[in-house]
Amino acid sequence: MESARRSERFRVERDVLDELKLEEVTQRKSYADIHSSLSEQLKNSLRCNVPYLKQSIVRRLPVLYWLPKYSVWDYGMPDLISGISVGIMHLPQGMAYALLASLPPVFGLYSSLYPALVYFFFGTSRHVSIGTFTVLSIMVGSVTERLAPDVDFQKANGTNITAEADVTARDSYRVQVAAAATVLGGLIQVLLGVVKFGFVGTYLSEPLVRAYTTAAAVHAVVAQVKYIFGVFPTRFSGPLSLVYTLKDVCSLLPNTHLPTLLVSVVTIVLLIAAKELNSFLSSKLPVPIPVELITIVAGTLISSYAHLNTNYTISVVGEIPSGLSSPSVPDVSLFGEVIGDAFALAIVGYAITISLGKTFALKHGYKVDNNQELVALGLSNTVGGFFQCFSVCSSMSRSLIQDTTGVKTQMAGVASSLIVLVTILKLGTLFQELPKAVLSAIVFVNLKGMFKQYYDIVTLWRSSKIDLVVWLVTWVSTLLLNLDLGLAASVTFALFTVIFRTQLPTYSVLGNIPGTELYVDIEMHREARGIPGVTIFRSSATVYFANADLYLEALKEKSGLNISKMIIYKRRQEAKQKRRERRAERRAKRQAKRERRAQRAARQLSEFSVEEEGGCWRDTSIDGTVIVEDEQGGTERENGTVFVIPTTPRTPDGRWEYLKGGDPDCTSLGWMSELQDGDTTTLGSSSEDTLSQDLERISLGSLGKWTWDIHSIILDLSTANFIDTVAIKTMKNIFQDFSEIDVDVYMAGCQASVVEQLEHGDFFSEKITKRRLFASVHDAVLHCLNHRGATTIPRYEPSVVRPASIQVSFSNTTFIRLGMDMLWLTIKYLKHFFDYRSCIPARNFKAFMQTHVEKR
C-alpha cells in the first residue's frame, strides 16, 4: 500500500510560462483557424453530402435508427406487456385530468392517443409515457375558465337570465381555447428545438420544479373540491384566485351534497388501501394491479344499476361520443390571448419530460437528445391540437409503470395507444354513467406523491438555504399569482439568486502548501503559507459587470492597501518635494546675495574696532551697547538689541556658521537649536526636513500601515469562463492604480477564451503585455520572486502556523502615543517659529550698517 502511494508522486521541471511562451509551446490556433467564415459555412451547408444528409435525417427522425434493428423475439413481449399496462392507466387518468382542464372526459382520451403516436416517430426516450399530466391539465383549465367562464354562457329565457349555463356551447368554446393554446405551445417548442434552444429547461432547477408541482397540486385539489363535495363555487382567475375560490368553497360547505361526498370518501379510502397493497406486493407481482381501472369499472357498474344520477342526483360523465373526431384548424384569433399561457405550457411540459427522460436514460445507459426531445414534444402537441387535444407531457406514474414492466423501445407507446383507440371506438359509451366524484377521487389520490414533496423543506434546510428560499418563493408565488404568473415570478427569482451569488462570491487570499505547487485559501487551511511580498487573490465567481466594482473593493481589502489614499499621499509627497526644491533654489539665491553683502561688510568692518577678550566676542552697537557671548554660548545684553555679524557663510546643508575667530569648537548662536534626537538643525532647512519626515510617518500610519511590504499582486482567474468589457476596464484600472504605488500586478490561470476576449477588448498595451499573464499561479509566483530579488519560495517549519490574515489595529495606547507625537511636533514647530521671529540676521545687519555709516 505504501509503495502504491509513493508511485503516485510526480515531479516536473520546466520553464516559467507566461502567455507568450505558452502560445509558443502550445501553438495556439487563431480565431480564424477555429471558426470558419459565414461564407464557408453556407457553402458547406449547400454542398451535397450524402452521409451528412442521411445522418441529419436519422437525427430528426430517430425511429429510422432503432426500428430497422427491432427484434420481435427480444423486445416484442416486454413492450406489449408494458404498453397494455400503461394503456389501462391512460383511460382513468385521461378522463380524470380532462376534468382538471375543464373539458369533457372524451378529450382526455384523445390527448392520450394522438400525441403518443407522434412521439413514437420523433422521440428519443424509451421509457417516458406521453399523455395527460396533472400540472399541465391545471394550467389548461386556468386558461379555459378564464376565457370561457360560466357567466358568459348563461341561458336567457326571454328577458330573464337564468343561473343555468349552456353547457354544450361552453364546452365547445373551451375546447377551441385549449386547442389554440396547445398548438401555439407546440409551435414554440418546435421553434426552440430547431434553433437548438434545448438548454432552456435548465433554467428550471429541481427545487423550482418540485415546488411548482407541489403548488399545482394544491390548485388541483381546490379544482376537484366541487366534484368531491357536490358544490358549485364561483371560479375565479388571475392573482389570488385560489384564495377567493377557497373562500367561496368554505361558504358553500353547509350546502354539501351528502351522496356525492359519500361516493368520494369511499372511493378515496378504497384507492389508498389498494395502492398501499399494490406497493407492498410490488416485488411479488410481475405487473401492478390496475387499481384505477378496476375502480372506474366498479363505479360505472354501481352507478348504472343503482341509478345514482336519477335517484340521488349524483353528477356523472354523461354522453361520450364514439369514434374519432375529424381534425380542424384552431381559432387563430385566440393566439394573442393565450400566447403567455402557451409559452408557460411549453416550458413546463418540456422541463418535466426532459427531467424524466434523462433520469431513465442514465439508469439504462443511453442518451437523450435535448433539442430533439423539444421538437418531438412540440410536434406531439401541435398535431394533437388539430385533433382537439390539450397540452401533454410525460407522466411520472405511467413512466414508472412502463419502466418496472420492462419496456425496451418506444413500441410500448403504440401498444398503449391501441388500448385507448379501442376504448374510444367501442367502449367509450360504457362509461357514460361513471360518477365524476370517482374521477375526482382518482385525481386526489394520485396527488399523494406531489404532497410528499413537502419533505423537501427539511432536506433543503439542511443542505442549501438558498435552494430552500427558491422552493418557498416558488410555492408561495404559484399559489398566490396563479400558475402562469407564478412560473414567471419563480424563474425570475431563481435567476436573481444566481446573480446574487455571482455578485457576492467568496474572495480569498491564497497561500502555498509547502513542498507543492498548490495554492489554497489561507483562512481555510492551516498549513497554507503566504509568499512574502506577494498577495495571491482569487474570486470564486467570474468577473463581469455585476461584480466588477465589488471585485476591486475586495482586492483592496484583502491586500490591505488603500490605493486611493496611497495615491493621494504619494502625490502630496511629490508636491512637497517640488516645493522643497523651489525653496532650496530660493535659499541658494539668497545665500549668494548674503555672501556678496558679507564681502562688502567685511571691507567696511575693517575700519571698526572689534576686540576679543577672554575668548569671547565683543561688539559695539549703534547706540554703544556692548554684546558679549562667552564660550558656553551665553549672551550678555547691554542697553540694546543683540546684533550678530556673520563672519562665515552657510554650510552646504544650509546652516549658518558664526564661529568664534573661525574656531570650529565654538558654539553656534542662539537661533540654532538642538533637538531631542541630538541632531543640530536650523529652522531654514533641517528642521523642516525633520518635521516633514515625522508627518510622513503619521500619514502612513493613518493608512493602516507604517509601510507596505507588498511588491506584487497575482490575480487568479482560473474560475473565470468569460470576461466582459466592464471587467476589462476594471482590470486595466487595477494595473494602473497599483503601478502608481510601485506594486506589480499579474494574472494567472486564464482560459484561452478569456485571453481571446482580452485581446478583442484592447486590454493589452505597451505597459500591460502578455508577459503579465501566466499559465498557473505557481509560474506567476516564481516570476515575482525572481523579479524582486528572491530566488526560492521560503520554507516554513511545520510547527509554525501563520495567522489567517494580518490586519493592523490601533489600541488605546497607540492612539495616546500618536496624540503625544502630534503635540510634541506642534510645540517644536512653534518654538522654531518664535526663535525665527526673534533673530532675523539680514534685517538687523542692515540696521547695523546704516547706523555705523551715519556715525562715520
C-alpha positions in Angstrom: 0.0 0.0 0.0 2.8 2.4 0.9 4.7 1.6 -2.3 1.5 2.3 -4.3 1.2 5.7 -2.6 4.9 6.5 -3.4 4.4 5.7 -7.0 1.7 8.3 -7.3 4.1 11.1 -6.7 5.4 13.2 -9.7 8.0 15.8 -10.4 8.1 18.1 -13.4 10.9 20.5 -14.4 10.0 23.2 -16.9 10.5 26.9 -17.6 8.2 29.5 -16.1 5.5 30.0 -18.7 3.9 33.4 -19.3 1.2 33.8 -22.0 3.7 34.5 -24.8 5.8 31.4 -24.0 2.7 29.3 -23.6 1.4 30.3 -27.0 4.8 29.3 -28.5 4.9 26.0 -26.7 1.2 25.0 -27.4 0.9 26.6 -30.9 -2.4 28.1 -30.0 -4.7 28.5 -33.0 -6.1 31.8 -34.1 -9.8 32.6 -34.2 -9.9 32.2 -38.0 -8.4 28.7 -37.7 -11.1 27.6 -35.2 -14.2 29.3 -36.6 -14.9 29.2 -40.3 -16.3 32.2 -42.0 -20.0 32.6 -42.8 -19.5 32.1 -46.5 -17.7 28.8 -45.9 -20.5 27.6 -43.6 -23.0 28.5 -46.2 -21.0 26.6 -48.9 -20.8 23.5 -46.6 -24.5 23.6 -45.9 -25.3 23.7 -49.7 -22.8 21.1 -50.6 -24.4 17.8 -51.4 -23.1 15.4 -48.7 -25.0 12.2 -48.7 -23.6 10.8 -45.5 -24.2 14.0 -43.7 -27.7 14.3 -45.1 -28.5 10.7 -44.0 -27.2 11.4 -40.6 -29.3 14.6 -40.3 -32.5 12.8 -41.4 -31.9 10.0 -38.8 -31.2 12.6 -36.1 -34.5 14.3 -36.9 -36.4 11.0 -37.3 -35.0 8.7 -34.6 -37.4 5.9 -35.5 -35.3 5.2 -38.6 -32.4 4.4 -36.4 -33.9 1.8 -34.0 -36.9 0.4 -35.9 -34.8 -1.5 -38.6 -32.8 -3.1 -35.7 -36.0 -4.0 -33.8 -36.2 -7.7 -32.7 -39.7 -9.0 -32.1 -38.4 -12.0 -30.2 -36.3 -10.0 -27.8 -38.3 -6.8 -27.4 -41.9 -7.7 -28.6 -43.3 -9.3 -25.4 -41.8 -6.8 -22.9 -43.1 -3.9 -25.0 -46.5 -5.4 -25.3 -47.0 -6.0 -21.6 -45.7 -2.6 -20.8 -48.0 -1.0 -23.4 -51.1 -2.7 -22.2 -50.3 -1.8 -18.6 -49.8 1.9 -19.4 -52.8 1.9 -21.8 -55.1 0.7 -19.0 -53.8 3.6 -16.8 -54.4 6.1 -19.7 -58.2 5.5 -19.5 -58.9 6.7 -16.0 -56.2 9.3 -15.9 -57.2 10.8 -19.3 -60.8 11.2 -18.3 -60.0 12.5 -14.8 -57.4 15.0 -16.0 -59.9 16.3 -18.6 -62.0 17.4 -15.7 -58.9 19.3 -14.4 -58.7 21.1 -17.8 -62.5 21.9 -17.5 -63.1 19.8 -20.7 -65.4 16.8 -21.4 -63.7 13.5 -20.4 -63.5 12.2 -24.0 -61.0 14.9 -24.9 -58.7 13.4 -22.2 -58.8 10.1 -24.2 -58.0 12.0 -27.4 -55.0 13.6 -25.6 -53.8 10.1 -24.6 -54.0 8.8 -28.2 -52.6 11.2 -30.9 -49.6 12.7 -29.0 -48.2 9.2 -28.1 -48.3 8.1 -31.7 -46.4 11.2 -32.9 -43.8 10.8 -30.1 -43.2 7.2 -31.4 -41.6 8.7 -34.6 -39.7 11.6 -33.2 -38.9 10.9 -29.5 -35.5 9.6 -28.2 -36.6 8.4 -24.8 -37.7 4.8 -24.5 -39.3 4.9 -21.1 -41.4 8.1 -20.8 -45.1 7.8 -21.3 -46.5 10.8 -23.2 -50.1 11.8 -22.3 -52.1 13.9 -19.9 -50.4 15.2 -16.7 -51.8 16.9 -13.6 -49.9 20.2 -13.8 -50.5 20.8 -17.5 -54.1 19.9 -17.1 -54.5 22.5 -14.3 -52.7 25.1 -16.4 -55.0 24.4 -19.4 -58.0 24.6 -17.0 -57.0 28.0 -15.8 -56.9 29.3 -19.4 -60.2 27.8 -20.5 -62.1 29.0 -17.4 -60.6 32.5 -17.8 -61.6 32.9 -21.4 -64.8 30.9 -21.2 -66.4 31.4 -17.8 -69.8 30.1 -16.9 -71.2 33.6 -16.7 -70.7 34.2 -20.4 -72.9 31.1 -21.3 -75.9 31.6 -19.0 -79.2 30.8 -20.7 -81.6 33.6 -21.5 -85.3 33.0 -21.0 -86.8 36.0 -22.8 -85.7 39.0 -20.8 -84.6 36.9 -17.8 -81.2 35.3 -17.5 -81.3 32.0 -15.5 -78.4 30.7 -13.4 -78.2 27.6 -15.6 -75.3 27.7 -18.2 -75.4 26.4 -21.7 -73.0 23.5 -21.2 -72.8 22.5 -24.8 -71.8 25.9 -26.1 -69.4 26.5 -23.1 -67.6 23.2 -23.6 -67.3 23.7 -27.3 -65.7 27.1 -26.9 -63.4 25.7 -24.1 -62.2 23.0 -26.5 -61.3 25.7 -29.0 -59.4 27.7 -26.4 -57.5 24.5 -25.2 -56.7 23.5 -28.8 -55.4 27.0 -29.6 -53.1 27.1 -26.5 -51.9 23.6 -27.3 -51.0 24.3 -30.9 -49.3 27.6 -30.1 -47.3 25.9 -27.3 -46.3 23.1 -29.6 -45.1 25.6 -32.2 -43.0 27.3 -29.6 -41.4 24.0 -28.6 -40.6 23.1 -32.2 -39.1 26.6 -32.9 -36.9 26.3 -29.7 -35.8 22.9 -30.7 -34.9 23.8 -34.3 -32.7 26.7 -33.1 -31.1 24.3 -30.5 -32.5 26.0 -27.5 -32.9 22.8 -25.6 -30.9 24.1 -22.7 -33.9 26.4 -21.8 -35.1 23.7 -19.5 -32.0 24.0 -17.3 -33.3 27.4 -16.1 -35.9 25.4 -14.2 -33.9 24.0 -11.3 -35.1 20.9 -9.5 -36.2 22.8 -6.3 -38.2 25.2 -8.5 -39.9 22.4 -10.5 -40.7 20.4 -7.3 -42.1 23.4 -5.6 -44.1 24.4 -8.7 -45.7 20.9 -9.0 -46.4 20.9 -5.2 -48.3 24.2 -5.5 -50.0 23.0 -8.7 -51.2 20.0 -6.7 -52.9 22.5 -4.3 -54.6 24.1 -7.3 -55.7 20.6 -8.4 -57.3 19.8 -5.1 -59.2 23.1 -5.0 -60.4 22.5 -8.6 -61.7 19.0 -7.6 -63.4 20.1 -4.4 -66.7 20.9 -6.3 -66.9 17.3 -7.6 -65.9 15.8 -4.2 -68.4 17.9 -2.1 -71.0 18.3 -4.8 -70.9 22.1 -4.6 -70.6 24.7 -7.4 -68.3 27.6 -6.3 -67.6 30.5 -8.5 -64.3 30.0 -10.4 -62.0 33.0 -10.2 -59.0 33.8 -12.4 -55.9 35.9 -12.1 -53.8 36.6 -9.0 -55.3 35.5 -5.6 -57.9 33.4 -7.5 -57.1 30.4 -5.2 -57.8 32.4 -2.1 -61.1 33.7 -3.5 -62.1 30.1 -4.6 -61.3 28.7 -1.2 -63.3 31.4 0.5 -66.3 30.6 -1.8 -65.9 26.9 -1.2 -65.9 27.4 2.6 -69.1 29.4 2.4 -70.7 26.6 0.4 -69.7 23.7 2.7 -73.1 23.8 4.5 -74.7 23.0 1.2 -72.6 19.9 0.6 -74.3 17.1 -1.4 -74.0 14.2 1.0 -74.4 11.3 -1.5 -71.6 12.8 -3.7 -69.4 13.2 -0.6 -70.1 9.6 0.4 -69.1 8.3 -3.0 -65.9 10.4 -3.0 -64.9 9.3 0.5 -65.5 5.6 -0.2 -63.5 5.8 -3.5 -60.6 7.6 -1.8 -60.4 5.1 1.0 -60.5 2.1 -1.4 -57.9 3.6 -3.7 -55.5 4.4 -0.9 -55.8 0.9 0.5 -55.4 -0.7 -2.9 -52.4 1.3 -3.8 -50.7 0.6 -0.5 -51.4 -3.1 -1.0 -50.0 -2.8 -4.5 -46.8 -1.2 -3.2 -46.5 -3.9 -0.6 -46.8 -6.7 -3.2 -44.8 -5.0 -5.9 -41.8 -7.3 -5.5 -44.0 -10.4 -5.9 -46.2 -9.2 -8.8 -44.9 -9.1 -12.4 -47.4 -6.4 -13.3 -49.0 -3.9 -10.9 -52.7 -4.3 -10.3 -54.7 -1.8 -12.4 -56.4 -0.3 -9.3 -57.7 2.8 -11.1 -59.2 0.8 -14.0 -60.9 -1.5 -11.5 -62.3 1.5 -9.6 -63.7 3.0 -12.8 -65.4 -0.2 -13.9 -66.8 -0.8 -10.4 -68.0 2.8 -10.1 -69.7 2.6 -13.6 -71.4 -0.7 -12.8 -72.7 0.5 -9.4 -73.9 3.8 -10.8 -75.7 2.1 -13.7 -77.5 -0.5 -11.6 -78.2 1.9 -8.7 -79.2 4.8 -10.9 -77.2 7.2 -8.8 -77.8 10.1 -11.2 -81.5 9.7 -11.2 -82.2 8.7 -7.6 -79.5 10.7 -5.8 -78.7 13.5 -8.4 -75.0 12.5 -8.4 -73.2 14.1 -11.4 -72.0 11.6 -14.0 -69.7 11.9 -17.0 -72.6 12.0 -19.5 -72.5 11.3 -23.2 -69.2 10.1 -24.7 -69.3 10.2 -28.4 -67.9 7.1 -30.1 -65.5 7.3 -33.0 -62.7 9.8 -33.8 -63.3 13.4 -34.5 -62.0 14.9 -37.7 -59.1 17.3 -37.5 -59.8 21.0 -37.5 -57.7 24.2 -37.6 -57.8 26.0 -34.2 -59.1 29.5 -34.0 -56.1 31.7 -34.8 -57.7 34.8 -33.3 -57.2 33.3 -29.9 -53.5 33.1 -30.2 -53.0 36.7 -28.9 -54.9 35.9 -25.8 -53.2 32.6 -24.9 -49.6 33.3 -26.0 -48.4 33.8 -22.5 -50.1 30.6 -21.2 -48.8 28.7 -24.3 -45.2 29.7 -23.5 -45.6 28.6 -19.9 -47.1 25.3 -21.1 -44.2 24.8 -23.5 -41.5 25.4 -20.9 -43.1 23.4 -18.0 -44.0 20.5 -20.2 -40.5 20.3 -21.7 -38.9 20.6 -18.3 -40.9 17.7 -16.9 -40.3 15.5 -19.9 -36.6 16.0 -20.2 -36.0 15.5 -16.5 -37.8 12.2 -16.5 -36.1 11.2 -19.8 -32.6 11.9 -18.5 -33.3 10.0 -15.3 -34.3 6.9 -17.2 -31.6 7.3 -19.8 -28.9 7.5 -17.1 -30.4 4.4 -15.4 -30.4 2.3 -18.5 -27.3 3.6 -20.3 -28.5 5.5 -23.4 -28.5 9.2 -24.4 -31.4 11.6 -24.8 -31.1 14.5 -27.2 -32.4 17.7 -25.6 -33.2 19.5 -28.8 -34.8 16.5 -30.4 -37.0 15.9 -27.3 -38.1 19.5 -27.6 -39.0 19.0 -31.3 -40.8 15.7 -30.6 -42.9 17.1 -27.7 -43.7 20.2 -29.8 -44.9 18.1 -32.8 -46.9 15.9 -30.4 -48.7 19.0 -29.1 -49.1 20.7 -32.5 -50.5 17.6 -34.2 -52.7 16.8 -31.2 -54.1 20.4 -31.1 -55.5 19.8 -34.6 -57.4 16.8 -33.2 -58.9 18.8 -30.2 -56.2 17.6 -27.7 -54.9 19.7 -24.8 -51.3 20.0 -23.8 -49.5 16.8 -22.8 -46.1 15.8 -21.5 -44.6 12.7 -19.8 -46.3 11.4 -16.7 -44.2 10.2 -13.7 -46.6 7.5 -12.6 -47.1 6.0 -16.1 -43.4 6.2 -16.9 -42.6 4.3 -13.7 -45.1 1.6 -14.6 -43.5 1.4 -18.0 -40.1 1.1 -16.6 -41.0 -1.6 -14.0 -42.8 -3.7 -16.6 -39.5 -4.0 -18.6 -40.1 -1.7 -21.6 -37.4 -1.9 -24.3 -38.4 0.6 -27.0 -40.9 3.3 -28.0 -43.1 0.5 -29.4 -44.8 0.3 -26.0 -46.3 3.7 -26.8 -48.0 2.2 -29.9 -49.5 -0.6 -27.8 -50.9 1.8 -25.2 -52.4 4.0 -27.9 -54.1 0.9 -29.4 -55.8 0.3 -26.0 -57.0 3.9 -25.9 -58.2 3.7 -29.5 -60.3 0.6 -28.8 -61.8 2.3 -25.8 -62.7 5.4 -27.9 -64.2 3.4 -30.7 -66.1 0.7 -28.9 -66.0 1.1 -25.1 -66.5 4.8 -24.6 -70.3 4.6 -24.3 -70.0 2.2 -21.4 -68.5 4.9 -19.1 -71.4 7.4 -19.5 -72.8 6.5 -16.1 -69.4 6.9 -14.3 -69.8 9.5 -11.4 -67.5 12.5 -11.7 -66.8 12.1 -8.0 -64.9 8.8 -8.8 -62.7 10.6 -11.3 -62.0 13.4 -8.8 -61.1 10.8 -6.1 -58.6 9.3 -8.6 -57.0 12.7 -9.2 -56.9 13.4 -5.4 -55.2 10.1 -4.6 -52.7 10.4 -7.5 -51.6 13.8 -6.0 -50.2 12.0 -2.9 -46.7 11.8 -4.4 -46.7 15.5 -5.0 -47.8 16.3 -1.4 -44.8 14.2 -0.2 -42.6 16.8 -1.8 -43.2 19.0 1.3 -40.4 17.0 2.9 -38.1 18.9 0.6 -38.3 21.8 3.1 -36.5 19.8 5.7 -33.9 18.4 3.2 -33.1 21.8 1.7 -32.9 23.4 5.2 -30.0 21.0 5.9 -28.3 21.2 2.5 -28.9 24.7 0.9 -30.6 27.7 2.4 -30.7 29.4 -1.0 -32.4 26.5 -2.7 -34.9 26.5 0.2 -35.7 30.1 -0.4 -36.2 29.4 -4.1 -38.6 26.5 -3.1 -40.6 28.6 -0.8 -40.8 31.6 -3.1 -41.9 29.4 -6.0 -44.5 27.7 -3.9 -46.0 31.0 -2.5 -45.9 32.8 -5.8 -47.6 29.9 -7.6 -50.3 29.7 -5.0 -51.0 33.4 -5.0 -50.2 34.6 -8.5 -51.7 31.5 -10.3 -49.8 29.1 -12.5 -48.7 31.3 -15.3 -47.6 34.4 -13.4 -46.2 32.2 -10.6 -43.9 30.4 -13.0 -42.6 33.7 -14.4 -42.0 35.1 -10.9 -40.3 31.9 -9.8 -37.9 31.8 -12.8 -37.1 35.4 -12.3 -36.4 35.0 -8.6 -34.2 31.9 -9.3 -32.2 33.9 -11.9 -31.8 36.7 -9.3 -30.4 34.2 -6.8 -27.7 33.2 -9.4 -26.9 36.9 -10.0 -26.8 37.5 -6.3 -24.4 34.6 -5.7 -22.1 35.8 -8.5 -22.3 39.4 -7.1 -21.2 38.2 -3.7 -18.8 35.4 -4.2 -16.1 34.2 -1.9 -12.9 36.3 -2.1 -9.8 34.7 -0.7 -6.1 35.2 -0.4 -4.2 32.1 -1.4 -1.1 30.6 0.2 1.3 27.8 -0.8 1.3 24.4 0.7 5.0 23.8 1.5 6.7 21.4 -0.9 4.0 21.6 -3.6 2.8 23.9 -6.3 -0.7 24.1 -4.9 -2.2 27.3 -3.6 -5.3 27.3 -1.3 -7.2 29.7 0.8 -5.1 30.8 3.8 -8.2 31.3 6.0 -9.5 27.8 5.5 -6.2 25.8 5.6 -3.8 25.8 8.5 -0.8 24.6 6.5 -1.1 27.2 3.8 1.8 29.7 3.9 1.8 33.2 2.4 4.5 34.3 0.0 6.4 37.3 1.5 5.8 40.4 -0.6 3.2 38.6 -2.9 -0.6 38.6 -2.5 -2.5 36.0 -4.5 -6.1 37.0 -4.8 -9.0 34.8 -6.1 -12.7 35.1 -6.6 -15.0 32.1 -6.6 -17.0 33.5 -9.5 -16.2 35.0 -12.8 -15.7 38.8 -13.0 -18.3 40.7 -15.0 -20.3 43.9 -15.0 -22.4 43.0 -11.9 -19.5 42.3 -9.6 -16.6 44.2 -11.1 -16.6 47.0 -8.6 -17.1 44.6 -5.7 -14.0 42.6 -7.0 -11.9 45.8 -6.9 -13.1 46.7 -3.4 -12.4 43.1 -2.1 -8.9 43.2 -3.6 -8.1 46.4 -1.7 -9.5 45.0 1.5 -7.7 41.6 1.2 -4.4 43.2 0.2 -4.6 45.8 3.0 -3.7 48.6 0.5 -5.9 51.6 0.3 -4.9 52.7 -3.2 -6.8 56.0 -3.3 -5.2 57.2 0.0 -1.8 56.0 -1.0 -2.0 57.7 -4.4 -3.1 60.9 -2.7 -0.3 60.6 -0.2 2.3 59.9 -3.0 1.1 62.9 -5.0 1.3 65.1 -1.9 4.8 63.9 -1.3 5.8 64.7 -4.8 4.2 68.2 -4.4 6.2 68.6 -1.2 9.4 67.6 -2.9 8.8 70.1 -5.6 8.2 72.8 -3.0 11.3 71.8 -1.2 13.3 72.1 -4.4 11.9 75.5 -5.1 12.7 76.6 -1.5 16.2 75.3 -1.9 16.6 77.2 -5.1 15.4 80.4 -3.4 17.7 79.8 -0.4 20.6 79.3 -2.8 19.9 82.7 -4.4 19.5 84.4 -1.0 22.8 82.7 0.1 24.7 84.1 -2.9 23.2 87.5 -2.2 24.2 87.3 1.5 27.7 86.2 0.6 28.1 89.3 -1.6 26.8 91.5 1.2 29.1 89.8 3.7 32.1 90.5 1.5 31.1 94.2 1.3 30.6 94.3 5.0 34.0 92.7 5.7 35.6 95.5 3.8 33.7 98.1 5.7 34.2 96.5 9.1 38.0 96.7 8.8 37.6 100.3 9.8 35.8 99.5 13.1 37.3 98.2 16.3 36.4 94.8 17.3 38.3 93.5 20.3 38.4 90.0 21.6 38.5 89.5 25.4 38.6 86.3 27.4 37.8 84.1 24.4 34.6 86.0 23.7 33.1 88.2 21.1 32.9 91.9 21.9 30.9 94.2 19.7 29.6 97.7 19.9 26.2 98.5 18.6 25.0 101.7 17.1 24.0 103.2 20.4 27.1 102.0 22.2 25.7 98.8 23.6 28.2 96.1 24.1 27.2 92.5 23.4 29.4 89.7 24.9 29.0 85.9 24.3 31.1 83.6 26.3 32.4 80.2 25.4 29.3 78.4 26.9 27.2 80.1 24.3 25.6 82.5 26.8 24.9 86.1 25.8 25.0 89.3 27.7 22.9 92.2 26.6 23.7 95.8 27.4 21.2 98.6 26.7 20.1 97.4 23.4 19.3 94.7 20.9 21.6 91.8 20.0 23.2 92.3 16.6 25.1 89.4 15.0 27.7 89.8 12.3 28.0 86.8 10.1 31.7 86.1 9.6 31.3 82.8 7.7 28.8 81.7 5.0 26.3 78.9 5.3 27.4 75.3 5.1 26.3 73.2 2.2 23.3 71.9 4.2 22.0 75.4 4.6 23.2 76.1 8.2 24.8 79.4 9.2 28.2 79.2 11.0 29.0 82.0 13.4 32.2 80.7 14.9 34.5 82.5 17.3 37.5 83.5 15.4 36.9 80.7 13.0 37.4 78.2 15.8 35.5 75.0 15.0 34.9 74.3 18.6 32.8 77.5 19.1 29.2 77.0 19.7 26.6 78.4 17.3 24.4 81.3 18.2 21.1 81.1 19.9 19.0 80.8 16.8 20.5 77.3 16.2 18.5 74.7 18.2 19.5 71.4 19.5 16.6 68.8 19.0 15.8 65.9 21.2 17.3 63.4 18.8 20.8 65.1 19.2 20.9 66.5 15.6 21.7 70.2 15.4 19.5 71.8 12.8 18.3 75.1 11.7 14.8 76.5 11.1 15.5 77.2 7.4 16.2 73.7 6.2 16.9 70.8 8.6 14.1 71.4 11.0 11.7 71.5 8.0 13.0 68.2 6.7 12.7 66.5 10.2 9.2 67.8 10.6 8.2 66.5 7.1 9.7 63.1 7.9 7.6 62.9 11.2 4.5 64.0 9.4 5.2 61.4 6.7 5.3 58.7 9.3 2.0 59.9 10.7 0.4 60.0 7.3 1.4 56.4 6.6 0.1 55.4 9.9 -3.3 56.8 9.0 -3.4 54.4 6.0 -3.4 51.4 8.3 0.3 50.5 7.9 3.5 52.4 8.6 4.9 50.9 5.4 3.6 48.3 2.9 5.7 45.3 2.1 3.7 44.0 -0.9 5.5 44.3 -4.2 3.4 42.0 -6.3 -0.3 41.0 -6.6 -1.4 37.9 -8.6 -5.0 37.7 -9.7 -6.0 34.0 -10.0 -8.6 34.0 -12.8 -8.9 30.2 -13.1 -12.6 30.4 -12.1 -13.4 32.9 -14.9 -15.0 31.4 -18.0 -15.7 34.8 -19.7 -14.9 38.5 -19.2 -16.9 41.4 -20.5 -15.9 45.0 -21.3 -16.7 46.3 -17.9 -14.5 43.7 -16.2 -11.7 44.5 -18.7 -11.8 48.2 -17.8 -11.7 47.2 -14.1 -8.6 45.1 -14.7 -7.0 48.0 -16.5 -7.7 50.3 -13.6 -6.2 47.7 -11.2 -3.0 47.6 -13.2 -2.7 51.3 -13.4 -3.7 52.1 -9.8 -1.3 49.6 -8.2 1.5 50.7 -10.6 1.3 54.2 -9.1 2.3 52.8 -5.7 5.0 50.6 -7.2 3.1 47.3 -6.9 3.3 44.9 -9.9 0.1 43.1 -10.9 -0.1 39.8 -12.7 -2.8 37.4 -13.9 -2.7 33.6 -13.8 -4.8 30.7 -14.9 -6.6 32.5 -17.7 -8.5 30.2 -20.1 -7.9 30.6 -23.8 -11.4 32.1 -24.3 -10.7 34.7 -21.6 -7.3 35.6 -23.3 -9.1 35.9 -26.6 -11.7 38.2 -25.1 -8.9 40.3 -23.5 -7.4 40.7 -26.9 -10.6 41.8 -28.5 -11.2 44.2 -25.6 -7.9 46.0 -26.3 -6.6 45.0 -22.8 -3.0 44.6 -23.9 -0.8 47.6 -24.5 2.9 48.6 -24.1 2.6 48.7 -20.3 0.3 45.7 -20.0 1.7 42.9 -22.2 1.1 39.2 -22.3 4.1 38.7 -20.1 1.8 39.8 -17.3 -0.2 36.6 -17.8 1.0 33.2 -16.6 -0.1 29.7 -17.1 -0.5 29.0 -13.4 -0.3 30.7 -10.1 3.0 29.0 -9.4 4.5 30.3 -12.6 3.5 33.8 -11.5 4.9 33.4 -8.0 8.3 32.2 -9.3 8.4 35.2 -11.7 7.6 37.6 -8.9 10.3 36.2 -6.6 12.9 36.2 -9.3 11.9 39.7 -10.5 12.1 41.1 -7.0 15.4 39.5 -5.9 14.2 36.3 -4.2 15.1 33.0 -5.8 13.1 30.4 -3.9 9.8 30.1 -2.0 10.6 30.4 1.7 10.3 27.2 3.7 8.4 27.1 6.9 8.6 24.8 9.8 5.6 22.5 10.2 5.1 23.8 13.8 4.9 27.4 12.6 1.3 28.4 11.8 0.9 31.7 10.1 -2.2 33.8 11.1 -5.0 33.6 8.6 -4.8 37.3 7.8 -2.7 40.2 9.0 -4.6 43.3 9.9 -3.3 46.5 11.6 -5.3 47.7 14.5 -4.7 50.6 16.9 -5.1 50.2 20.6 -5.8 53.0 23.1 -2.1 53.2 24.0 -1.2 53.7 20.3 -3.7 56.5 19.9 -2.4 58.2 23.1 1.2 58.0 21.7 0.1 59.3 18.4 -1.6 62.3 20.1 1.6 63.0 22.1 3.7 62.9 19.0 1.4 65.4 17.3 1.5 67.7 20.4 5.3 67.5 20.5 5.6 68.3 16.8 3.3 71.3 17.3 5.3 72.7 20.2 8.6 72.2 18.3 7.2 74.0 15.3 6.1 76.9 17.4 9.5 77.1 19.2 11.3 77.4 15.9 8.8 79.9 14.7 9.3 82.3 17.7 13.1 81.7 17.5 12.9 82.8 13.9 10.9 85.9 14.7 13.4 87.0 17.4 16.5 86.6 15.3 16.4 88.0 11.7 20.1 88.5 10.7 19.5 90.2 7.5 17.3 92.9 8.9 19.5 93.5 12.0 22.7 93.6 9.9 21.1 96.2 7.6 20.2 98.4 10.5 23.7 97.9 12.0 25.4 99.0 8.7 23.2 102.0 8.3 23.9 103.2 11.9 27.7 102.9 11.6 27.7 104.6 8.2 25.8 107.5 9.6 28.1 107.6 12.6 31.1 107.7 10.4 
